[in-house]
């Protein structure tokens, strides 16, 4: 992964796309490059794969984590901490936003629109064509446009993160790449990365090797955590 040129980076995508896992991995890689990093969790709906589940991992890497208040409690509607505004003011720290791809997530992101307009940002749209409602270019484009409309921000890059969790192999990624390339052509948005576990990414054909993005799996569903953080 090359050094990120934008200080503010957003990860969004449909439920099950893997955007939170990618946001965490991106933050860890930046921190290991010597960057100060803050991860902002704006995914206020997803109850399973949350950055809060790996708070300890992020802290060990020196990464600051900002969460909606009351996450992990019985409160139905979490509120957003005022500290989020500080990430726009602190120019010495990278800010990574993990944003839900539903109406609520995109709308919450739009709340900070004036601040995003103050400096260049990068917005990744993560695609897993093996998930319902995101298996065709038309479905993906509809989702992407809806997020752009509600957030008032523009997607700058696509990420092919096609997977079937532990069953993922190279053929899944390459099948997904065909679909994501069609989206890229239709919208004129570049594909920044093809992501997956290292054992799969290392098998990518040479034509894709430069955009391979190996990730570690930090998040696990509640039924598969066995007490881990």
Buried (B, 14 or more C-beta within 10 A) or exposed (E): BEEBEBBBBBBBBBBBBBBBBBBBBBBBBBBEEEBBBBBBBBBBEBEEBBBBBBBEBBEEBEBBBBBBEEBEEEEEEBEBEEEBEBBBEBEEBBBBBBBBBBEBBBBBBBEBEEBBEEEEBBBBBBBBBBBEEBBEBEBBBEBBEBBBEBBBBEBBBBBBBBBEEEEBEBEBBBBBBEBBBBBBEEBEBEBBBBBBBEEBBEBBEEEBEEBBBBBEEBBBEEEEEEEEE
